[in-house]
């Protein structure tokens, strides 16, 4: 049985389903192939359910650390970790149904099964019913999966990845989190707020490798204040499971050590889901890590096949995948769409304090503009709204080139950072200057005033510090 479409998408995650919808909006006949539930890893086993857990953790922290400040007594407080897990799963279920409804609304055929390239313009689907879909264009959007290093065997009981952790209702007494990237940081925060003793291991010399060092240092200070033990420049060597838990073997320089815990969470990285897609048979090139190689317009080495999202490497972010999906669908429908600028894609970490950034790092900006780079900074300890809310950790830092004051990067750490970064993302898109931010009236009292003050600081005329 063969079906012909203008566009066939493999993978219904935040890149694939958005590409399918945008293509349908532009008049293309679209089919999308998904072997699991619509929404992909992000909606079902990543971004969304983890934010449900993080919201619960933030509530616990507000009650236990700040409750007395606001006249709230928390003696006798009980924590039922299983219930927040249940809420996170219900949230994912609801949104998966929502994506299914969106596909139906846009007359997109959802084909259940595993998709594999059978040719440059054909996709073989294996499932309850085998089908061969023909498409003028194919978009690969199969995403990524947790990477487990050699020497670590995931059993879902003692050794977990984020996927198992998002479903496990039992709370450990002590957990070792391997990796202080976004996933490790968020889970460490959740566990700690629900009363788990947490030890974090990171090979690099800072948390969130690649982030602004000032931001990483501020996050580390706050984590230590929350009782989270952070060990930097420390390598995990092996894990031995036993009846009562796990032993984690580490090295740091010339020193070796052992940590006893109930569980290990591997949060080291992710790998492309590029296996068994028929890439080699059709001639789609991949790099040495298995990520599909694409050009600036997301074309692969086969002109009729495009790839987006985590599968194509770069920053593994759901919103980046969605942007690539829109851009690719518009190109395939004959609409001009310039290349996406990766510097304008924000990165967000949702622990408390939150971390967000967009644009150049300070090191990159100093390499480009030298010592004349304008740097504006405003701490939340000087923010009226932050003080009133008892969330004074962190700061906003704005980087601007010296000639015109055009904003080239921004870095935030603190409560609300993942929401505040949108204003600075817009500033980069519009090529805004610090004096234009300074000329924009920001409501008082709000956390967004920290952006105003950081812009004023870059101008050399801060008012509240």
C-alpha atoms as one frame of an Amber mdcrd trajectory, in Angstrom:
protein
   0.000   0.000   0.000   1.501   3.372  -1.025   0.413   6.879  -0.098   1.675
  10.088  -1.679   2.180  13.343   0.231   3.929  16.638  -0.347   5.787  16.212
   2.942   6.487  13.248   5.209   7.883  13.957   8.680   9.510  11.240  10.792
   9.124  12.134  14.457   6.347  14.099  16.180   8.417  15.950  18.753   8.614
  19.753  19.069  10.504  19.983  15.786   8.526  17.456  13.769   4.980  18.322
  14.732   5.613  22.063  14.360   7.124  21.489  10.905   4.095  19.395   9.963
   1.624  22.034  11.141   3.436  24.886   9.404   3.629  22.860   6.205  -0.102
  22.130   6.372  -0.849  25.813   6.984   0.989  26.595   3.745  -1.067  24.121
   1.742   1.102  21.018   1.798  -0.411  17.561   2.203   1.447  16.219   5.221
   1.913  12.896   6.984   3.819  12.498  10.240   5.190   9.197  11.532   5.555
   8.543  15.267   6.284   5.270  17.057   5.453   6.624  20.521   3.090   9.401
  21.600   3.033  12.772  19.821   5.088  15.409  21.574   8.402  13.578  21.545
  10.863  13.280  24.404  10.419  16.939  25.391   6.715  16.733  26.070   6.544
  13.150  27.322   9.894  12.506  29.032  11.774  15.777  29.284  10.968  19.480
  29.270   7.329  19.386  30.356   7.173  16.682  33.058  10.439  17.902  34.559
   8.976  21.396  34.891   6.093  19.925  36.866   8.640  18.453  39.290  10.579
  21.709  39.415   7.428  23.673  40.242   6.798  21.331  43.162  10.399  21.692
  44.321  10.161  25.479  44.169   6.964  25.374  46.250   8.699  23.232  48.859
  11.658  25.623  48.977   9.414  28.664  49.324   7.571  27.065  52.232  10.592
  25.675  54.053  13.177  28.418  53.436  10.977  31.488  53.209   7.706  30.511
  54.866   8.428  32.123  58.232   9.343  35.392  56.495   5.770  35.571  55.236
   4.142  34.278  58.403   3.709  30.693  57.169   4.548  27.977  59.684   5.619
  24.681  58.160   6.055  22.459  61.211   4.661  19.015  60.457   5.097  19.492
  56.708   4.938  16.190  54.829   6.289  15.511  51.345   4.726  12.906  49.063
   7.150  12.591  46.153   4.923  10.081  44.407   2.169  12.659  44.020   4.369
  15.158  42.181   5.475  12.348  39.865   1.800  11.531  39.248   1.099  15.186
  38.441   3.992  15.307  35.995   2.725  12.225  34.148  -0.822  13.631  33.958
   0.615  16.857  32.549   2.462  14.942  29.833  -0.660  12.895  29.039  -2.773
  16.018  28.650  -0.331  17.735  26.337   0.248  14.626  24.207  -3.498  14.551
  23.573  -3.310  18.234  22.732  -0.679  17.657  20.055  -2.782  14.857  18.586
  -5.675  17.289  18.405  -3.527  19.913  16.679  -2.460  17.419  14.017  -6.086
  16.452  13.402  -7.164  20.100  13.292  -4.606  20.779  10.559  -5.603  17.688
   8.514  -2.224  16.025   9.075  -2.252  12.245   8.899  -0.657  10.732  12.001
   0.845   7.365  11.087   1.631   5.164  14.089   4.793   3.123  13.711   8.515
   3.323  13.152   9.593   5.277  10.099  12.661   4.484   8.016  13.928   5.955
   4.770  13.265   3.541   1.914  14.547   5.989  -0.687  15.202   9.711  -1.165
  11.446  10.417  -1.256   9.914   7.409   0.475   9.409   6.297   4.070   8.661
   2.725   5.100   6.550   2.475   8.244   6.467  -0.676  10.337   3.786  -0.996
  12.986   0.381  -2.579  13.352  -0.009  -1.939   9.626   3.011  -1.622   7.347
   2.874   1.281   4.896   5.044   2.952   2.306   4.688   6.719   2.263   5.880
   8.688  -0.751   6.716  12.355  -0.268   8.218  15.064  -2.420  10.123  16.024
   0.707  11.071  14.209   3.916  11.973  15.833   7.231  13.872  13.753   9.791
  13.029  14.836  13.347  13.690  11.776  15.503  15.461  13.702  18.250  17.923
  12.336  20.787  18.108   9.877  23.658  20.028   9.678  26.916  23.688   8.785
  26.511  25.006   6.203  28.939  28.813   5.984  29.192  30.707   2.681  29.142
  30.859   1.057  32.535  27.402   2.208  33.546  24.454  -0.153  33.248  21.009
   1.418  33.656  18.631  -0.869  35.569  15.895   1.634  36.474  16.315   0.813
  40.170  19.802   1.787  41.307  21.131   3.388  38.122  18.820   5.752  36.260
  18.740   8.250  33.431  16.322  11.160  33.367  13.701   8.983  31.682  13.535
   6.483  34.557  13.797   9.282  37.112  10.719  10.989  35.671   8.615   7.892
  36.277  10.007   6.623  39.576   7.683   7.497  42.451  10.039   6.344  45.230
  12.344   8.968  46.703  15.918   7.863  47.491  17.706   8.922  50.653  20.924
   9.788  48.826  21.677  10.137  45.130  24.807  10.801  43.094  24.145  12.926
  40.014  26.790  12.449  37.329  26.967  15.616  35.270  26.247  19.246  36.178
  24.682  20.242  32.876  21.071  21.350  32.525  19.518  17.932  33.253  21.786
  17.187  36.206  21.244  20.624  37.731  17.459  20.433  37.476  17.201  16.952
  38.977  19.685  17.787  41.733  17.494  20.714  42.738  14.289  18.636  42.693
  15.813  15.859  44.754  17.345  18.246  47.293  14.119  20.160  47.857  12.298
  16.882  48.496  14.797  15.974  51.202  17.271  13.826  49.293  20.996  14.122
  50.024  22.601  15.029  46.688  26.212  14.772  45.513  26.955  16.183  42.046
  29.993  15.129  39.997  31.256  17.262  37.110  34.384  16.701  35.018  34.685
  20.384  34.102  35.910  23.093  36.451  32.471  24.747  36.632  28.813  23.833
  36.695  26.957  24.215  33.388  30.052  23.871  31.180  29.896  26.473  28.424
  27.817  28.903  30.456  29.124  32.272  31.631  31.557  31.520  34.491  30.031
  34.246  36.688  26.609  32.663  36.249  27.959  29.180  36.980  29.720  30.413
  40.128  26.547  32.084  41.401  24.561  28.892  40.812  27.170  26.824  42.622
  27.084  29.104  45.661  23.322  28.807  45.874  23.377  25.033  45.448  25.829
  24.685  48.290  23.600  26.870  50.453  20.788  24.450  49.706  22.920  21.562
  50.961  23.824  20.152  47.545  27.409  18.909  47.448  29.079  19.904  44.170
  32.372  18.254  43.233  34.023  19.865  40.218  36.962  18.516  38.188  35.820
  15.078  39.306  35.496  12.124  36.978  33.157   9.175  37.469  35.094   5.955
  36.858  32.696   3.137  37.697  29.548   2.228  39.584  29.072  -0.972  41.547
  25.534  -1.920  42.563  24.805  -3.985  45.637  21.821  -4.919  47.740  21.632
  -1.700  49.725  22.557   0.750  46.986  25.523   1.764  44.849  29.196   2.597
  45.221  30.453   5.284  42.867  34.185   5.334  42.159  35.682   8.710  41.289
  38.979  10.387  40.475  39.932  14.026  40.938  43.441  14.781  39.796  45.647
  12.133  41.364  43.136  11.324  44.084  40.543   8.557  43.905  37.453   8.191
  46.029  34.248   6.279  46.694  30.729   7.503  47.375  27.991   5.342  48.864
  24.441   6.177  47.816  21.025   4.679  47.137  20.938   5.663  43.460  22.946
   7.132  40.615  21.451   9.477  38.035  23.420   9.598  34.779  22.970  13.079
  33.288  26.093  13.258  31.148  24.721  13.946  27.696  22.539  12.799  24.836
  23.018  10.921  21.580  21.308  11.269  18.228  18.482   8.838  17.458  19.895
   8.162  14.018  20.109   4.384  14.140  17.908   2.276  11.848  16.688   5.278
   9.875  18.099   4.020   6.565  20.520   6.933   6.398  23.452   5.016   4.925
  21.258   3.257   2.377  19.993   6.558   1.023  23.268   8.471   1.380  22.434
  10.847   4.239  25.724  11.861   5.862  26.316  11.820   9.618  29.219  13.017
  11.739  31.391  10.812  13.927  28.867  11.075  16.789  25.897  10.002  14.687
  24.299  13.438  14.244  22.959  14.170  10.765  24.999  16.743   8.843  22.917
  19.675   7.532  23.529  22.987   5.772  22.247  26.399   6.866  18.806  25.574
   5.397  18.654  22.184   7.201  19.192  20.166   4.003  21.081  16.915   4.338
  23.462  15.480   1.726  20.308  14.168  -0.020  18.446  17.223  -1.432  14.958
  15.845  -0.811  15.728  15.023   2.844  16.011  17.645   5.601  16.856  17.158
   9.283  15.983  19.319  12.273  16.226  19.376  16.052  18.455  17.208  18.216
  19.042  14.751  15.379  20.999  17.466  13.554  23.194  18.338  16.539  24.102
  21.764  17.854  22.222  23.027  20.891  19.786  20.292  21.945  16.822  22.551
  22.692  13.133  22.033  21.952  12.559  25.635  20.919  15.493  25.441  18.504
  13.890  22.364  16.942  10.584  24.213  16.556  12.278  27.196  14.907  14.073
  24.871  12.516  10.785  23.112  11.792   9.081  26.358  10.829  12.018  27.492
   8.700  12.232  24.162   6.869   8.496  23.899   6.205   8.424  27.424   4.824
  11.377  26.716   2.541   9.759  23.536   1.236   6.513  25.419   0.598   8.357
  28.003  -1.477   8.562  30.778   1.093  11.858  32.546   1.589  13.300  32.081
   5.065  16.767  33.236   6.027  19.117  30.996   8.020  18.535  30.836  11.766
  21.143  32.595  13.876  22.134  30.160  16.657  23.256  33.105  18.788  19.643
  34.251  19.058  18.426  30.968  20.529  18.139  31.273  24.324  19.293  28.589
  26.732  17.358  28.061  29.972  17.875  25.996  33.132  14.875  25.866  35.450
  16.300  25.076  38.882  16.274  27.814  41.506  18.004  30.104  40.946  17.126
  29.872  37.274  19.774  30.404  34.608  19.311  31.801  31.109  21.426  33.320
  28.403  21.277  34.430  24.785  23.901  35.694  22.366  27.645  35.790  22.901
  29.390  34.777  26.088  31.567  37.433  27.686  34.689  35.591  26.520  33.416
  35.528  22.930  32.415  39.185  23.096  35.793  40.240  24.499  37.540  38.341
  21.725  35.425  40.241  19.190  35.473  43.717  20.782  38.405  43.722  23.172
  38.596  45.746  26.356  36.161  48.336  24.997  33.260  45.874  25.323  30.466
  47.412  27.365  29.347  45.263  30.299  26.299  46.223  32.347  25.373  44.319
  35.475  22.622  44.588  38.062  22.251  42.314  41.116  18.868  41.134  42.343
  19.968  42.162  45.850  19.180  45.716  44.646  15.813  44.821  43.106  12.789
  45.914  45.128  10.618  43.115  43.727  13.275  40.465  44.392  13.744  41.676
  47.977   9.993  41.697  48.578   9.738  38.157  47.213  12.791  36.982  49.247
  14.583  35.845  46.065  17.675  38.020  45.910  20.232  35.563  44.504  21.738
  36.322  41.119  22.057  39.139  38.609  21.490  40.302  35.029  24.535  40.929
  32.824  24.259  42.642  29.427  27.068  42.749  26.862  27.128  45.494  24.224
  29.567  46.349  21.447  31.405  49.613  22.105  30.591  51.779  19.082  26.797
  51.915  19.169  25.930  49.983  22.294  24.198  47.231  20.324  23.425  44.291
  22.600  25.382  41.168  21.629  24.735  38.917  24.604  22.981  38.621  27.945
  23.354  36.299  30.925  20.950  35.947  33.824  20.830  33.956  37.027  18.021
  34.331  39.536  14.315  33.852  40.084  12.402  34.415  36.838  15.503  34.367
  34.618  13.935  31.986  32.080  11.044  34.405  31.555  13.155  37.579  31.567
  15.500  36.331  28.843  12.755  36.747  26.216  13.103  40.537  26.339  16.806
  40.243  25.675  16.217  37.729  22.894  13.930  40.289  21.259  16.644  42.900
  21.734  19.090  40.744  19.759  16.525  40.086  17.024  15.832  43.810  16.645
  19.522  44.692  16.987  18.556  46.923  19.892  20.989  49.131  21.764  21.375
  49.568  25.488  20.099  53.147  25.242  16.893  51.830  23.639  16.367  49.409
  26.523  17.100  52.302  28.878  14.493  54.418  27.092  11.824  51.710  27.519
   9.701  52.225  30.619   9.703  49.099  32.789   6.916  48.718  35.345   7.811
  49.070  39.008   8.195  46.933  40.972   9.098  44.073  38.624  12.045  41.760
  38.144  12.313  43.117  34.590  13.662  46.363  36.050  16.928  44.471  36.494
  17.231  44.417  32.682  16.632  48.167  32.568  19.254  48.765  35.236  21.787
  46.448  33.570  21.300  48.396  30.329  21.780  51.658  32.223  24.902  50.178
  33.815  26.303  49.396  30.366  25.639  53.045  29.520  27.532  54.134  32.620
  24.456  55.645  34.249  22.862  53.053  36.536  20.376  54.626  38.937  19.818
  52.025  41.675  23.306  50.686  42.349
